[in-house]
Amino acid sequence: MAGPRRRSRQPGQLDTGPLGADIGSFRLHLAAEGKAARTVQGYTSAVRWFAAAHLLGQAGKTSWEQVDAQDVQQWMAQLLARYSSAYASIQFRALRQFFKWLAAEEELPDPMARLRAPKVTVTAVPVFTSVELSELEKACHGNSFAARRDAAIIAVFTATGIRLSELAGIRYHPDDPARNDLDLQAREIRIAGKGGKPRTVKIGHQAARSLDRYLRARARHAQAHLPQLWLGVSNRGPLTPTGIYQIVARRGRQCGVNVYPHRFRHHFSHTWLDRGGAERDLMELNGWTSPQMLTRYGASARGARARRSYDRIMDDST
């Protein structure tokens, strides 16, 4: 299974004409509601794309009052013809939030009130085999700065299953506990999750050792004074989420393993449940608020977990 491609599906520049003012107001509303910057960007980008590409470009509509359910249905049909059902569903939910807000603000009919989101076809993400994880570890062997850093990145992903943005946001400031997210002695990392919601995750001894090896190399880096934990090679500055994604993918290509950051999240969830970990504890560690997430992550190995549970519970050999 190929990993997700990190590229934008939407055009960079969008002219929303007379429809743009309300989109700007919607952005202010989302920000005032405390929505995460990424959520605000995602929602407003979806509305701008719909407005520019369909309403102005195809339907010739210049006001939101003219929009009806058929416009949304036609737009969804176009998206489903070009992209995944999951992506179309994301666009649908963004538009639904916009029209719900617009209907309340301007007392207009909601064209999406009776529409249902596209049915999402769930593709199970395969968990790693022990051989694949071993090959990834071997790919990062060495004492160079890059080798130690990349080994630590993969070790933390494996041990925690945290999101790419969460890993990229880890801070390191050993002289200021308030700005330091790492506690290697306690084997804990403080994470800023979705919406900036903090939580603390644990790591194992192997991940702690990998981090310690990286920190000793990091101390000799010209940018070691910066608060970001992950730094670039050749004394370059902090890694971005895109940079970390590329590093992980490159290490995977070196050893023939199809790997991308979010696959670790599925693997961690599977491993936790497979070893008898409590579902509520997994929700806390992963920063989930909805139990529905439990059905998505590690789904590819759900049958294997059930069969192993059967042998453990129903063993009649004694």
LOBAZA-248335 format. One line per 10 residues: number of its first residue (from 1); their letters; for each residue x, y, z of N, C-alpha, C. Coordinates in Angstrom, 1 decimal, decimal comma. Example, Ala and Ser with C-alpha at 12.3 -4.5 7.8 and 13.67 -1.06 7.14 Angstrom:
BEGIN
1> as> 13,2 -5,7 7,8 12,3 -4,5 7,8 13,2 -3,3 7,8 ~ 12,8 -2,2 7,1 13,7 -1,1 7,1 12,9 0,0 7,9 .
END
This chain:
BEGIN
1> magprrrsrq> 0,8 -1,2 0,0 0,0 0,0 0,0 0,9 1,2 0,0 ~ 0,7 2,1 -0,9 1,5 3,3 -1,0 1,1 4,3 0,1 ~ 2,0 5,1 0,5 1,7 6,1 1,5 1,1 7,3 0,9 ~ 0,4 8,1 1,7 -0,3 9,3 1,2 0,7 10,3 0,6 ~ 0,3 10,9 -0,5 1,2 11,9 -1,1 0,9 13,3 -0,5 ~ 2,0 13,9 0,0 1,8 15,2 0,6 1,9 16,3 -0,4 ~ 0,7 16,6 -1,0 0,6 17,7 -1,9 -0,8 18,2 -1,8 ~ -0,9 19,5 -2,1 -2,2 20,1 -2,1 -3,1 19,8 -3,3 ~ -4,3 19,5 -3,1 -5,2 19,2 -4,2 -5,9 20,4 -4,7 ~ -5,9 21,5 -3,9 -6,6 22,7 -4,3 -5,6 23,7 -5,0 .
11> pgqldtgplg> -6,1 24,5 -6,0 -5,3 25,5 -6,6 -4,8 26,5 -5,6 ~ -3,6 27,1 -5,8 -3,0 28,0 -4,9 -3,8 29,3 -4,8 ~ -4,1 29,9 -5,9 -4,8 31,2 -6,0 -6,2 31,0 -6,4 ~ -7,1 31,5 -5,6 -8,6 31,4 -5,9 -9,2 32,7 -5,8 ~ -9,9 33,1 -6,8 -10,7 34,3 -6,9 -12,1 34,0 -6,5 ~ -12,6 34,4 -5,3 -13,9 34,2 -4,9 -14,9 35,4 -5,1 ~ -14,3 36,4 -5,7 -15,2 37,6 -6,1 -16,1 38,1 -5,0 ~ -17,4 38,3 -5,3 -18,3 38,8 -4,3 -18,6 37,8 -3,2 ~ -18,2 36,6 -3,3 -18,5 35,6 -2,3 -17,4 35,6 -1,2 ~ -16,4 36,3 -1,4 -15,2 36,3 -0,5 -15,5 36,9 0,9 .
21> adigsfrlhl> -16,3 37,9 0,9 -16,5 38,7 2,2 -17,1 37,8 3,3 ~ -18,0 36,9 2,9 -18,6 36,1 3,9 -17,7 35,0 4,3 ~ -16,8 34,6 3,4 -15,8 33,6 3,8 -14,8 34,2 4,9 ~ -14,5 35,5 4,7 -13,7 36,1 5,6 -14,3 36,2 7,0 ~ -15,6 36,5 7,0 -16,4 36,5 8,3 -16,4 35,2 8,9 ~ -16,6 34,1 8,1 -16,6 32,7 8,6 -15,2 32,4 9,3 ~ -14,1 32,9 8,7 -12,8 32,7 9,3 -12,7 33,4 10,6 ~ -13,2 34,6 10,8 -13,2 35,3 12,1 -14,1 34,5 13,1 ~ -15,2 33,9 12,7 -16,0 33,2 13,5 -15,3 31,9 14,1 ~ -14,6 31,2 13,2 -13,9 30,0 13,6 -12,8 30,3 14,6 .
31> aaegkaartv> -12,1 31,4 14,3 -11,0 31,8 15,2 -11,5 32,2 16,6 ~ -12,7 32,9 16,6 -13,3 33,3 17,8 -13,8 32,1 18,6 ~ -14,1 31,0 17,9 -14,5 29,8 18,6 -13,4 29,0 19,1 ~ -12,2 29,5 18,9 -11,0 28,8 19,4 -10,5 27,6 18,6 ~ -11,0 27,5 17,3 -10,6 26,5 16,4 -9,1 26,5 16,1 ~ -8,5 25,4 16,0 -7,0 25,3 15,6 -6,8 26,0 14,3 ~ -5,6 26,6 14,2 -5,3 27,3 12,9 -5,4 26,4 11,7 ~ -5,0 25,2 11,9 -5,1 24,2 10,8 -6,6 24,0 10,4 ~ -7,4 23,9 11,4 -8,9 23,7 11,1 -9,5 24,9 10,4 ~ -9,1 26,1 10,9 -9,6 27,3 10,2 -9,1 27,3 8,8 .
41> qgytsavrwf> -7,9 27,0 8,5 -7,4 27,0 7,2 -8,1 26,0 6,3 ~ -8,3 24,8 6,9 -8,9 23,7 6,1 -10,4 24,0 5,7 ~ -11,1 24,6 6,7 -12,5 24,9 6,4 -12,7 26,0 5,4 ~ -11,9 27,1 5,6 -12,1 28,2 4,7 -11,5 27,9 3,3 ~ -10,5 27,1 3,2 -10,0 26,8 1,9 -11,0 25,9 1,1 ~ -11,7 25,1 1,9 -12,7 24,2 1,2 -13,8 25,1 0,6 ~ -14,2 26,1 1,4 -15,3 27,0 1,0 -14,9 27,9 -0,2 ~ -13,6 28,4 -0,1 -13,1 29,2 -1,2 -13,0 28,4 -2,5 ~ -12,6 27,2 -2,4 -12,5 26,3 -3,6 -13,9 26,1 -4,2 ~ -14,8 25,8 -3,4 -16,2 25,6 -3,9 -16,7 26,8 -4,5 .
51> aaahllgqag> -16,5 28,0 -3,9 -17,0 29,2 -4,4 -16,3 29,6 -5,8 ~ -15,0 29,5 -5,8 -14,3 29,9 -7,0 -14,5 28,9 -8,2 ~ -14,4 27,6 -7,9 -14,4 26,6 -9,0 -15,8 26,2 -9,4 ~ -16,7 26,1 -8,5 -18,0 25,7 -8,9 -19,0 26,9 -9,1 ~ -19,2 27,6 -8,0 -20,3 28,6 -8,0 -20,0 29,7 -9,1 ~ -18,8 30,3 -9,0 -18,4 31,4 -10,0 -18,0 30,8 -11,3 ~ -17,2 29,7 -11,3 -16,6 29,2 -12,5 -17,6 28,4 -13,4 ~ -18,5 27,6 -12,7 -19,4 26,7 -13,5 -20,9 27,1 -13,4 ~ -21,3 27,4 -12,2 -22,8 27,7 -12,1 -23,1 29,2 -12,3 ~ -22,1 30,0 -12,3 -22,4 31,5 -12,6 -23,2 32,1 -11,5 .
61> ktsweqvdaq> -23,0 31,7 -10,2 -23,7 32,3 -9,1 -22,8 33,2 -8,3 ~ -23,3 34,4 -8,0 -22,5 35,4 -7,4 -22,9 35,8 -6,0 ~ -23,9 35,1 -5,4 -24,3 35,3 -4,0 -24,7 34,0 -3,4 ~ -24,5 34,0 -2,1 -24,8 32,7 -1,3 -26,2 32,4 -1,3 ~ -27,1 33,4 -1,5 -28,5 33,1 -1,5 -28,9 32,3 -2,7 ~ -28,1 32,3 -3,7 -28,5 31,5 -4,9 -28,1 30,0 -4,8 ~ -27,3 29,7 -3,8 -26,8 28,3 -3,7 -27,9 27,4 -3,3 ~ -28,0 26,2 -3,9 -29,0 25,2 -3,5 -28,3 23,9 -3,3 ~ -29,1 22,9 -2,9 -28,5 21,6 -2,6 -27,9 20,9 -3,8 ~ -28,4 21,2 -5,0 -27,9 20,6 -6,2 -26,5 21,1 -6,5 .
71> dvqqwmaqll> -26,2 22,3 -6,1 -24,8 22,8 -6,3 -23,8 22,0 -5,5 ~ -24,2 21,7 -4,3 -23,3 21,0 -3,4 -23,2 19,5 -3,9 ~ -24,3 18,9 -4,4 -24,2 17,6 -4,9 -23,4 17,5 -6,1 ~ -23,5 18,5 -7,0 -22,7 18,5 -8,2 -21,2 18,6 -7,9 ~ -20,9 19,4 -6,9 -19,5 19,6 -6,5 -18,9 18,3 -5,9 ~ -19,7 17,7 -5,1 -19,3 16,4 -4,5 -19,1 15,4 -5,5 ~ -19,9 15,3 -6,5 -19,7 14,4 -7,6 -18,4 14,6 -8,3 ~ -18,0 15,9 -8,5 -16,8 16,2 -9,2 -15,6 15,7 -8,3 ~ -15,7 16,0 -7,0 -14,6 15,6 -6,1 -14,5 14,1 -6,1 ~ -15,6 13,4 -6,0 -15,5 11,9 -5,9 -15,0 11,3 -7,2 .
81> aryssayasi> -15,1 12,0 -8,3 -14,6 11,5 -9,6 -13,1 11,6 -9,7 ~ -12,6 12,5 -8,9 -11,1 12,8 -9,0 -10,3 12,4 -7,7 ~ -11,0 12,4 -6,6 -10,3 12,1 -5,3 -10,9 11,0 -4,5 ~ -10,4 10,7 -3,4 -10,9 9,6 -2,5 -12,2 10,1 -1,9 ~ -13,0 9,1 -1,4 -14,2 9,4 -0,7 -13,9 10,1 0,6 ~ -12,8 9,7 1,2 -12,4 10,4 2,5 -12,2 11,9 2,3 ~ -11,5 12,2 1,2 -11,2 13,6 0,9 -12,5 14,4 0,6 ~ -13,4 13,8 -0,2 -14,6 14,4 -0,5 -15,5 14,6 0,8 ~ -15,4 13,7 1,7 -16,1 13,8 2,9 -15,6 15,0 3,8 ~ -14,3 15,2 3,8 -13,7 16,3 4,5 -14,2 17,6 3,9 .
91> qfralrqffk> -14,2 17,7 2,6 -14,7 18,9 2,0 -16,2 19,2 2,3 ~ -17,0 18,1 2,3 -18,4 18,2 2,6 -18,6 18,7 4,0 ~ -17,9 18,2 5,0 -18,0 18,7 6,4 -17,6 20,1 6,5 ~ -16,6 20,6 5,8 -16,2 22,0 5,9 -17,4 22,9 5,3 ~ -17,9 22,5 4,2 -19,0 23,3 3,6 -20,2 23,2 4,5 ~ -20,5 22,1 5,2 -21,6 22,0 6,1 -21,5 23,0 7,2 ~ -20,3 23,1 7,8 -20,1 24,1 8,9 -20,3 25,5 8,4 ~ -19,8 25,8 7,2 -20,0 27,1 6,7 -21,5 27,5 6,5 ~ -22,2 26,6 5,8 -23,6 26,9 5,6 -24,5 26,9 6,8 ~ -24,1 26,1 7,8 -24,8 26,1 9,1 -24,5 27,5 9,8 .
101> wlaaeeelpd> -23,3 28,0 9,7 -23,0 29,3 10,3 -23,7 30,4 9,5 ~ -23,7 30,3 8,2 -24,3 31,4 7,3 -25,9 31,4 7,6 ~ -26,5 30,3 7,7 -27,9 30,2 7,9 -28,3 30,9 9,3 ~ -27,5 30,7 10,3 -27,7 31,3 11,6 -27,5 32,8 11,6 ~ -26,4 33,2 10,9 -26,0 34,6 10,9 -27,0 35,5 10,0 ~ -27,3 35,0 8,9 -28,0 35,8 7,9 -29,5 35,3 7,7 ~ -29,9 34,3 8,5 -31,3 33,8 8,4 -31,6 33,4 7,0 ~ -30,7 32,6 6,4 -30,9 32,1 5,1 -31,2 30,6 5,2 ~ -31,9 30,0 4,2 -32,0 28,5 4,2 -30,7 27,8 4,1 ~ -30,6 26,7 4,7 -29,3 25,9 4,7 -29,5 24,9 3,6 .
111> pmarlrapkv> -28,7 25,1 2,4 -28,9 24,2 1,3 -28,4 22,7 1,6 ~ -27,6 22,6 2,7 -27,1 21,3 3,1 -27,9 20,6 4,2 ~ -29,0 21,2 4,6 -29,7 20,7 5,8 -30,1 19,2 5,6 ~ -30,4 18,8 4,4 -30,9 17,4 4,2 -29,9 16,5 3,5 ~ -28,7 17,0 3,3 -27,7 16,3 2,5 -26,9 15,4 3,5 ~ -26,5 14,3 2,9 -25,6 13,4 3,7 -24,2 13,4 3,1 ~ -23,3 13,2 4,0 -21,9 13,2 3,6 -21,6 12,0 2,7 ~ -20,7 12,1 1,8 -20,3 10,9 1,0 -19,9 9,7 1,9 ~ -20,3 8,5 1,5 -19,9 7,4 2,3 -18,4 7,1 2,1 ~ -17,7 7,0 3,2 -16,2 6,8 3,1 -15,9 5,4 3,1 .
121> tvtavpvfts> -15,1 5,0 2,1 -14,5 3,7 2,0 -13,3 3,6 2,8 ~ -13,3 2,9 3,8 -12,1 2,8 4,7 -11,1 1,8 4,2 ~ -9,9 2,3 4,0 -8,8 1,4 3,6 -7,9 1,1 4,8 ~ -7,8 -0,1 5,1 -7,0 -0,5 6,3 -5,5 -0,3 6,1 ~ -4,9 0,4 7,0 -3,5 0,7 6,9 -2,7 -0,5 7,6 ~ -1,8 -1,2 6,8 -1,1 -2,3 7,4 -0,2 -1,9 8,5 ~ -0,2 -2,7 9,6 0,8 -2,4 10,7 2,2 -3,0 10,3 ~ 3,2 -2,5 10,9 4,5 -3,0 10,6 4,8 -4,4 11,1 ~ 5,6 -5,1 10,4 6,0 -6,4 10,9 7,3 -6,2 11,7 ~ 7,7 -7,1 12,5 8,9 -7,0 13,3 10,1 -6,9 12,4 .
131> velselekac> 10,1 -7,5 11,2 11,2 -7,4 10,3 11,3 -6,0 9,7 ~ 10,2 -5,4 9,4 10,2 -4,0 8,8 10,7 -3,1 9,8 ~ 10,3 -3,2 11,1 10,8 -2,3 12,1 12,3 -2,5 12,3 ~ 12,8 -3,7 12,2 14,2 -4,0 12,4 15,0 -3,4 11,2 ~ 14,4 -3,5 10,0 15,1 -2,9 8,9 15,2 -1,4 9,0 ~ 14,1 -0,8 9,5 14,2 0,7 9,7 15,2 1,1 10,7 ~ 15,3 0,3 11,7 16,3 0,6 12,7 17,7 0,4 12,2 ~ 18,0 -0,6 11,4 19,3 -0,8 10,7 19,6 0,3 9,8 ~ 18,6 0,9 9,1 18,8 1,9 8,1 19,4 3,2 8,8 ~ 19,1 3,3 10,1 19,6 4,5 10,8 20,8 4,3 11,7 .
141> hgnsfaarrd> 21,5 3,1 11,5 22,7 2,8 12,3 23,8 3,8 11,9 ~ 24,6 4,2 12,9 25,7 5,1 12,7 25,8 6,1 13,8 ~ 26,9 6,8 13,8 27,2 7,8 14,8 27,1 9,3 14,2 ~ 26,7 9,4 13,0 26,6 10,8 12,4 25,4 11,5 13,0 ~ 25,4 12,8 12,9 24,2 13,5 13,4 22,9 13,1 12,8 ~ 22,9 12,9 11,5 21,7 12,5 10,8 21,3 11,1 11,2 ~ 22,2 10,2 11,4 21,8 8,8 11,8 21,2 8,8 13,2 ~ 21,8 9,5 14,1 21,3 9,6 15,5 19,9 10,3 15,5 ~ 19,8 11,4 14,8 18,5 12,1 14,7 17,4 11,2 14,1 ~ 17,7 10,6 13,0 16,7 9,8 12,3 16,3 8,6 13,1 .
151> aaiiavftat> 17,3 8,0 13,8 17,0 6,8 14,6 16,0 7,3 15,8 ~ 16,3 8,5 16,3 15,5 9,0 17,4 14,1 9,3 17,0 ~ 13,9 9,9 15,8 12,6 10,2 15,2 11,8 8,9 15,1 ~ 12,4 7,9 14,5 11,7 6,7 14,2 11,3 6,0 15,5 ~ 12,3 6,0 16,5 12,0 5,4 17,8 10,9 6,1 18,5 ~ 10,8 7,4 18,5 9,7 8,1 19,1 8,4 7,8 18,5 ~ 8,4 7,8 17,1 7,1 7,5 16,4 6,7 6,1 16,8 ~ 7,6 5,1 16,9 7,2 3,7 17,2 6,7 3,6 18,6 ~ 7,3 4,3 19,5 7,0 4,2 20,9 5,7 4,9 21,3 ~ 5,3 5,9 20,5 4,2 6,8 21,0 3,1 6,8 20,0 .
161> girlselagi> 3,3 6,7 18,7 2,3 6,8 17,7 1,8 8,3 17,6 ~ 2,5 9,2 18,0 2,1 10,6 18,0 2,0 11,1 16,6 ~ 1,2 12,2 16,4 1,0 12,8 15,0 2,3 13,4 14,6 ~ 2,5 13,6 13,3 3,6 14,2 12,7 3,8 15,6 13,2 ~ 2,7 16,4 13,3 2,8 17,8 13,8 3,2 17,8 15,2 ~ 2,7 16,8 16,0 3,1 16,8 17,4 4,5 16,5 17,6 ~ 5,1 15,6 16,8 6,5 15,3 16,9 7,4 16,5 16,5 ~ 6,9 17,2 15,5 7,7 18,3 15,0 7,7 19,5 16,0 ~ 6,6 19,5 16,8 6,5 20,6 17,8 7,2 20,4 19,1 ~ 7,8 19,3 19,3 8,5 19,0 20,6 9,6 20,0 20,9 .
171> ryhpddparn> 9,6 20,6 22,1 10,7 21,6 22,4 11,7 21,0 23,3 ~ 12,9 21,5 23,2 14,0 21,1 24,1 14,7 22,3 24,7 ~ 14,6 22,5 26,0 15,3 23,5 26,7 15,6 23,1 28,1 ~ 16,7 22,3 28,2 17,0 21,7 29,5 17,1 22,6 30,7 ~ 17,4 23,9 30,5 17,6 24,8 31,6 16,3 25,5 32,0 ~ 15,2 25,2 31,3 13,9 25,9 31,6 12,8 24,8 31,5 ~ 12,4 24,2 32,6 11,4 23,2 32,6 10,1 23,6 32,0 ~ 9,8 24,9 32,1 8,5 25,4 31,5 8,5 25,3 30,0 ~ 9,7 25,3 29,4 9,8 25,3 27,9 10,4 24,0 27,4 ~ 10,6 23,0 28,3 11,2 21,8 27,9 10,2 20,7 27,9 .
181> dldlqareir> 10,0 20,0 26,8 9,0 18,9 26,7 9,5 17,5 27,0 ~ 10,8 17,4 27,2 11,4 16,1 27,4 11,8 15,8 28,8 ~ 11,5 14,7 29,3 12,0 14,2 30,6 12,4 12,8 30,4 ~ 13,7 12,6 30,1 14,2 11,3 29,7 14,3 10,3 31,0 ~ 14,5 10,9 32,1 14,5 10,1 33,3 13,2 9,5 33,6 ~ 12,1 10,2 33,4 10,8 9,7 33,6 10,2 9,1 32,4 ~ 11,0 9,2 31,3 10,6 8,7 30,0 9,2 9,2 29,6 ~ 9,1 10,5 29,6 7,9 11,2 29,2 8,1 12,4 28,3 ~ 7,2 12,6 27,4 7,2 13,7 26,5 5,9 14,5 26,5 ~ 6,0 15,8 26,7 4,8 16,6 26,8 4,5 17,0 25,3 .
191> iagkggkprt> 3,3 16,8 24,9 2,8 17,0 23,5 1,8 18,1 23,5 ~ 1,8 18,9 22,4 0,8 19,9 22,1 -0,1 19,2 21,0 ~ -1,2 18,7 21,4 -2,1 18,0 20,4 -2,9 19,0 19,6 ~ -4,0 18,4 19,0 -4,9 19,2 18,2 -5,5 20,3 19,0 ~ -5,5 21,5 18,4 -6,1 22,7 19,1 -5,2 23,2 20,2 ~ -3,9 22,7 20,2 -3,0 23,1 21,3 -3,3 22,4 22,6 ~ -4,1 21,4 22,6 -4,5 20,7 23,9 -3,3 19,8 24,3 ~ -2,8 20,1 25,5 -1,6 19,4 26,0 -1,9 18,0 26,5 ~ -0,9 17,1 26,4 -1,0 15,8 27,0 0,4 15,3 27,1 ~ 0,6 14,3 28,0 1,9 13,7 28,2 1,9 12,2 27,7 .
201> vkighqaars> 2,9 11,8 27,0 3,0 10,4 26,5 4,2 9,8 27,1 ~ 4,2 8,5 27,2 5,4 7,8 27,7 6,2 7,2 26,5 ~ 7,4 6,9 26,8 8,3 6,2 25,8 9,0 5,1 26,5 ~ 9,4 4,1 25,8 10,1 3,0 26,4 11,6 3,3 26,6 ~ 12,3 2,3 27,1 13,8 2,5 27,4 14,6 2,7 26,1 ~ 14,2 1,9 25,1 14,9 2,0 23,8 14,8 3,4 23,2 ~ 13,6 3,9 23,2 13,4 5,2 22,6 14,1 6,3 23,4 ~ 14,1 6,1 24,8 14,8 7,1 25,6 16,3 7,0 25,3 ~ 16,9 5,9 25,1 18,3 5,7 24,7 18,6 6,4 23,4 ~ 17,7 6,2 22,4 17,9 6,8 21,1 17,8 8,3 21,2 .
211> ldrylrarar> 16,9 8,9 22,0 16,8 10,3 22,2 18,1 10,8 22,9 ~ 18,6 10,1 23,9 19,8 10,5 24,6 21,0 10,6 23,6 ~ 21,1 9,6 22,8 22,2 9,6 21,8 22,1 10,8 20,9 ~ 20,9 11,1 20,4 20,6 12,3 19,6 21,0 13,6 20,3 ~ 20,5 13,7 21,6 20,8 14,9 22,3 22,3 15,2 22,5 ~ 23,1 14,2 22,7 24,5 14,4 22,8 25,1 14,9 21,5 ~ 24,6 14,4 20,4 25,0 15,0 19,1 24,5 16,4 18,9 ~ 23,2 16,6 19,3 22,6 17,9 19,1 23,3 19,0 19,9 ~ 23,9 18,6 21,0 24,6 19,6 21,9 25,8 20,3 21,1 ~ 26,3 19,6 20,1 27,5 20,1 19,3 27,0 20,8 18,1 .
221> haqahlpqlw> 25,7 20,9 17,9 25,1 21,6 16,7 25,2 23,1 16,9 ~ 25,4 23,8 15,7 25,5 25,3 15,8 24,2 25,9 16,2 ~ 23,1 25,2 16,0 21,8 25,8 16,3 21,2 25,1 17,6 ~ 22,1 24,6 18,4 21,6 23,9 19,6 20,8 24,8 20,6 ~ 21,0 26,1 20,5 20,3 27,0 21,4 18,8 27,2 21,0 ~ 18,4 26,7 19,8 17,0 26,9 19,4 16,1 25,9 20,2 ~ 14,9 26,3 20,5 14,0 25,5 21,3 13,5 24,3 20,6 ~ 13,5 24,2 19,3 12,9 23,1 18,6 13,9 21,9 18,8 ~ 13,3 20,7 19,1 14,1 19,5 19,3 14,9 19,0 18,1 ~ 14,2 19,0 17,0 14,7 18,4 15,8 15,4 19,4 14,9 .
231> lgvsnrgplt> 16,7 19,2 14,6 17,5 20,2 13,8 18,0 19,5 12,6 ~ 18,3 20,4 11,6 18,8 19,9 10,3 20,2 19,6 10,3 ~ 20,7 18,9 9,3 22,1 18,5 9,2 22,9 19,8 8,7 ~ 24,2 19,7 8,8 25,1 20,8 8,4 24,8 22,1 9,1 ~ 24,4 22,0 10,4 24,1 23,1 11,2 22,9 24,0 10,7 ~ 22,0 23,3 10,0 20,8 24,0 9,6 19,8 24,1 10,7 ~ 18,8 24,9 10,5 17,8 25,1 11,6 16,8 24,0 11,8 ~ 15,7 24,3 12,5 14,7 23,3 12,8 14,1 22,6 11,7 ~ 13,7 21,3 11,8 13,0 20,6 10,8 11,5 21,0 10,9 ~ 10,9 21,1 9,7 9,5 21,3 9,6 8,8 19,9 9,5 .
241> ptgiyqivar> 7,5 19,9 9,7 6,8 18,6 9,5 7,0 17,9 8,2 ~ 7,1 18,8 7,1 7,4 18,2 5,8 8,8 17,6 5,7 ~ 9,7 18,3 6,4 11,1 17,8 6,4 11,2 16,4 7,1 ~ 10,5 16,3 8,3 10,4 15,0 9,0 9,8 13,9 8,2 ~ 8,7 14,3 7,5 8,0 13,3 6,6 9,0 12,8 5,6 ~ 9,7 13,7 5,0 10,7 13,3 3,9 11,8 12,4 4,5 ~ 12,3 12,7 5,7 13,3 11,9 6,3 12,8 10,5 6,5 ~ 11,6 10,3 7,1 11,1 9,0 7,4 10,9 8,2 6,1 ~ 10,3 8,9 5,1 10,1 8,2 3,8 11,5 7,8 3,1 ~ 12,5 8,6 3,3 13,8 8,3 2,7 14,4 7,1 3,4 .
251> rgrqcgvnvy> 14,3 7,1 4,7 14,9 5,9 5,4 14,1 4,6 5,0 ~ 12,8 4,8 4,8 12,1 3,6 4,3 12,5 3,1 3,0 ~ 12,8 4,0 2,1 13,3 3,7 0,7 14,6 3,0 0,8 ~ 15,5 3,4 1,7 16,8 2,8 1,8 16,7 1,3 2,2 ~ 15,7 1,0 3,0 15,6 -0,4 3,4 14,5 -1,2 2,8 ~ 13,8 -0,6 1,8 12,7 -1,3 1,2 11,4 -1,4 2,0 ~ 11,2 -0,5 2,9 10,0 -0,5 3,7 9,1 0,7 3,4 ~ 7,8 0,4 3,1 6,9 1,5 2,8 6,5 2,2 4,1 ~ 7,0 3,3 4,3 6,8 4,0 5,7 6,5 5,4 5,5 ~ 5,5 5,9 6,3 5,2 7,3 6,4 4,7 7,5 7,8 .
261> phrfrhhfsh> 4,8 8,7 8,4 4,6 8,9 9,8 3,3 8,4 10,3 ~ 2,2 8,5 9,6 0,9 8,1 10,2 0,7 6,6 10,3 ~ 1,6 5,9 9,6 1,5 4,4 9,7 1,9 4,0 11,1 ~ 2,8 4,8 11,7 3,3 4,5 13,1 2,1 4,6 14,1 ~ 1,2 5,5 13,8 0,0 5,7 14,7 -0,9 4,5 14,6 ~ -1,1 3,9 13,5 -1,9 2,7 13,3 -1,1 1,6 14,0 ~ 0,2 1,5 13,8 0,9 0,4 14,4 0,9 0,4 16,0 ~ 1,1 1,6 16,5 1,1 1,8 18,0 -0,3 1,4 18,5 ~ -1,3 1,8 17,9 -2,7 1,5 18,4 -2,9 0,0 18,3 ~ -2,5 -0,6 17,2 -2,6 -2,1 17,1 -1,8 -2,8 18,2 .
271> twldrggaer> -0,6 -2,4 18,4 0,3 -3,0 19,4 -0,3 -2,9 20,8 ~ -0,8 -1,7 21,1 -1,4 -1,5 22,4 -2,6 -2,4 22,7 ~ -3,5 -2,5 21,7 -4,7 -3,3 21,9 -4,3 -4,8 21,9 ~ -3,4 -5,2 21,0 -3,0 -6,6 20,9 -2,4 -7,1 22,2 ~ -1,7 -6,2 22,9 -1,1 -6,6 24,2 -2,0 -6,5 25,4 ~ -3,3 -6,2 25,1 -4,3 -6,1 26,2 -4,4 -4,8 26,8 ~ -3,9 -3,7 26,2 -4,0 -2,4 26,8 -5,5 -1,9 26,8 ~ -5,8 -1,1 27,8 -7,2 -0,6 27,9 -7,5 0,4 26,8 ~ -8,7 0,4 26,2 -9,1 1,3 25,2 -9,1 2,7 25,6 ~ -9,6 3,0 26,8 -9,6 4,3 27,4 -8,2 4,9 27,5 .
281> dlmelngwts> -7,3 4,1 27,9 -5,9 4,5 28,1 -5,3 4,8 26,7 ~ -5,7 4,1 25,7 -5,2 4,3 24,3 -5,8 5,7 23,8 ~ -7,0 6,0 24,1 -7,6 7,2 23,8 -6,9 8,4 24,4 ~ -6,5 8,2 25,7 -5,8 9,3 26,3 -4,4 9,5 25,7 ~ -3,7 8,4 25,5 -2,3 8,5 24,9 -2,3 9,1 23,5 ~ -3,4 8,7 22,7 -3,5 9,2 21,3 -4,1 10,6 21,2 ~ -4,7 11,1 22,3 -5,3 12,4 22,2 -6,7 12,4 21,5 ~ -7,4 11,2 21,7 -8,7 11,1 21,1 -9,8 11,4 22,0 ~ -10,9 12,0 21,5 -12,0 12,3 22,4 -13,2 11,4 22,0 ~ -13,1 10,8 20,8 -14,2 10,0 20,3 -13,8 8,5 20,3 .
291> pqmltrygas> -14,6 7,6 20,8 -14,3 6,2 20,8 -14,4 5,6 19,3 ~ -14,9 6,4 18,4 -15,0 5,9 17,0 -13,6 5,7 16,4 ~ -12,6 6,4 17,0 -11,2 6,3 16,5 -10,7 4,9 16,7 ~ -11,2 4,3 17,7 -10,7 2,9 18,1 -11,0 1,9 17,0 ~ -12,0 2,2 16,2 -12,4 1,2 15,1 -11,5 1,5 13,9 ~ -10,9 2,6 13,8 -10,1 3,0 12,6 -8,7 2,6 12,6 ~ -8,1 2,8 13,8 -6,7 2,6 13,9 -6,3 1,1 14,3 ~ -5,4 0,6 13,6 -5,0 -0,8 13,7 -6,1 -1,8 13,2 ~ -6,9 -1,3 12,3 -8,0 -2,1 11,8 -7,5 -3,2 10,9 ~ -6,4 -3,0 10,2 -5,9 -4,1 9,3 -5,6 -5,4 10,1 .
301> argararrsy> -5,3 -5,3 11,4 -4,9 -6,4 12,2 -6,0 -6,8 13,2 ~ -7,2 -6,3 13,0 -8,2 -6,5 14,0 -8,6 -8,0 14,1 ~ -8,6 -8,7 12,9 -8,9 -10,1 12,9 -7,9 -10,9 13,6 ~ -6,6 -10,6 13,4 -5,5 -11,3 14,0 -5,6 -11,2 15,5 ~ -5,9 -10,0 16,0 -6,1 -9,7 17,5 -7,2 -10,6 18,0 ~ -8,3 -10,6 17,3 -9,4 -11,4 17,8 -9,1 -12,9 17,9 ~ -8,4 -13,4 16,9 -8,0 -14,8 17,0 -7,0 -15,1 18,1 ~ -6,1 -14,2 18,4 -5,2 -14,5 19,5 -5,9 -14,4 20,8 ~ -6,9 -13,5 20,9 -7,7 -13,4 22,1 -8,5 -14,7 22,3 ~ -9,0 -15,3 21,2 -9,7 -16,5 21,4 -8,8 -17,6 22,0 .
311> drimddst> -7,6 -17,7 21,5 -6,7 -18,7 22,0 -6,4 -18,5 23,5 ~ -6,3 -17,2 23,9 -6,0 -16,9 25,3 -7,2 -17,2 26,2 ~ -8,4 -16,9 25,7 -9,6 -16,9 26,5 -10,2 -18,3 26,5 ~ -10,2 -18,9 25,3 -11,0 -20,2 25,2 -10,1 -21,4 25,1 ~ -8,8 -21,3 25,6 -7,9 -22,4 25,5 -8,5 -23,6 26,3 ~ -8,6 -24,8 25,6 -9,2 -26,0 26,2 -8,2 -27,1 26,3 ~ -6,9 -26,7 26,2 -5,8 -27,7 26,2 -5,5 -28,2 27,6 ~ -5,9 -27,5 28,6 -5,6 -27,9 30,0 -6,7 -28,7 30,6 .
END
